[in-house]
Structure formats: structure tokens, C-alpha cells
């Protein structure tokens, strides 16, 4: 009987952890509109930075 009681306590301990997980998608929701197509500048800046790094590396190698 003692062995049956221990798994029930471990399930009770895991229940608050499962209840805390749905809070993480709430934190991810505000970041979704920022990454949307409304701001094309981060993509443009990233492309320019990548191209400039490639050009610099090519000149360093050559």
C-alpha cells in the first residue's frame, strides 16, 4: 500500500508543473505580431548584414 501512495504524490507534484506550462504560450503571443510582415526592416537589415559579411570574408580570402 505504501508503494501505491508514492506515485500519487508524484502525480500531485507534477500537476502544478502542467498548470504552469500554458502560461508560456501567453508570453510568446506578444512576440508574434512583431515578427509578422508589418516590419520588413529586420529582414532587410539581416540580408544586408549577411551580404556584407560574405563580401568581407571573400576579400579576406582572396
C-alpha beads as a LAMMPS data file, in Angstrom:
LAMMPS data file: protein, C-alpha beads

62 atoms
61 bonds

1 atom types
1 bond types

-500.0 500.0 xlo xhi
-500.0 500.0 ylo yhi
-500.0 500.0 zlo zhi

Masses

1 110.0

Atoms # bond

1 1 1 0.000 0.000 0.000
2 1 1 2.889 2.350 0.681
3 1 1 4.179 1.908 -2.852
4 1 1 0.787 2.903 -4.247
5 1 1 0.754 6.136 -2.244
6 1 1 4.109 7.382 -3.519
7 1 1 3.145 7.554 -7.228
8 1 1 0.030 9.529 -6.310
9 1 1 2.159 12.145 -4.551
10 1 1 4.463 12.371 -7.577
11 1 1 1.436 12.905 -9.831
12 1 1 0.211 15.623 -7.493
13 1 1 3.632 17.282 -7.670
14 1 1 3.609 17.177 -11.476
15 1 1 0.148 18.756 -11.661
16 1 1 1.348 22.319 -10.835
17 1 1 4.087 21.931 -13.435
18 1 1 1.489 21.057 -16.073
19 1 1 -0.576 24.028 -14.944
20 1 1 2.407 26.343 -15.382
21 1 1 3.118 25.295 -18.965
22 1 1 0.066 27.009 -20.547
23 1 1 1.480 30.319 -19.280
24 1 1 4.426 30.108 -21.672
25 1 1 2.362 30.433 -24.904
26 1 1 0.905 33.614 -23.415
27 1 1 4.420 35.025 -23.266
28 1 1 5.056 34.025 -26.877
29 1 1 1.910 35.715 -28.215
30 1 1 3.176 39.342 -27.945
31 1 1 6.276 38.421 -29.966
32 1 1 4.239 37.010 -32.869
33 1 1 2.937 40.380 -34.217
34 1 1 6.463 41.840 -34.071
35 1 1 7.785 39.042 -36.274
36 1 1 4.962 39.475 -38.776
37 1 1 5.158 41.102 -42.224
38 1 1 4.392 44.530 -40.712
39 1 1 8.117 45.138 -40.038
40 1 1 10.191 44.350 -43.153
41 1 1 13.226 46.208 -41.758
42 1 1 14.675 43.396 -39.598
43 1 1 14.721 41.131 -42.661
44 1 1 16.308 43.838 -44.832
45 1 1 18.942 44.627 -42.190
46 1 1 19.683 40.924 -41.781
47 1 1 20.119 40.435 -45.524
48 1 1 22.431 43.470 -45.811
49 1 1 24.488 42.294 -42.845
50 1 1 24.778 38.776 -44.253
51 1 1 25.804 40.012 -47.693
52 1 1 28.365 42.419 -46.220
53 1 1 29.897 39.653 -44.089
54 1 1 30.119 37.374 -47.142
55 1 1 31.825 40.116 -49.184
56 1 1 34.299 40.881 -46.370
57 1 1 35.153 37.185 -45.978
58 1 1 35.675 36.840 -49.742
59 1 1 38.067 39.805 -49.775
60 1 1 39.909 38.371 -46.762
61 1 1 40.344 35.014 -48.507
62 1 1 41.311 36.494 -51.866

Bonds

1 1 1 2
2 1 2 3
3 1 3 4
4 1 4 5
5 1 5 6
6 1 6 7
7 1 7 8
8 1 8 9
9 1 9 10
10 1 10 11
11 1 11 12
12 1 12 13
13 1 13 14
14 1 14 15
15 1 15 16
16 1 16 17
17 1 17 18
18 1 18 19
19 1 19 20
20 1 20 21
21 1 21 22
22 1 22 23
23 1 23 24
24 1 24 25
25 1 25 26
26 1 26 27
27 1 27 28
28 1 28 29
29 1 29 30
30 1 30 31
31 1 31 32
32 1 32 33
33 1 33 34
34 1 34 35
35 1 35 36
36 1 36 37
37 1 37 38
38 1 38 39
39 1 39 40
40 1 40 41
41 1 41 42
42 1 42 43
43 1 43 44
44 1 44 45
45 1 45 46
46 1 46 47
47 1 47 48
48 1 48 49
49 1 49 50
50 1 50 51
51 1 51 52
52 1 52 53
53 1 53 54
54 1 54 55
55 1 55 56
56 1 56 57
57 1 57 58
58 1 58 59
59 1 59 60
60 1 60 61
61 1 61 62
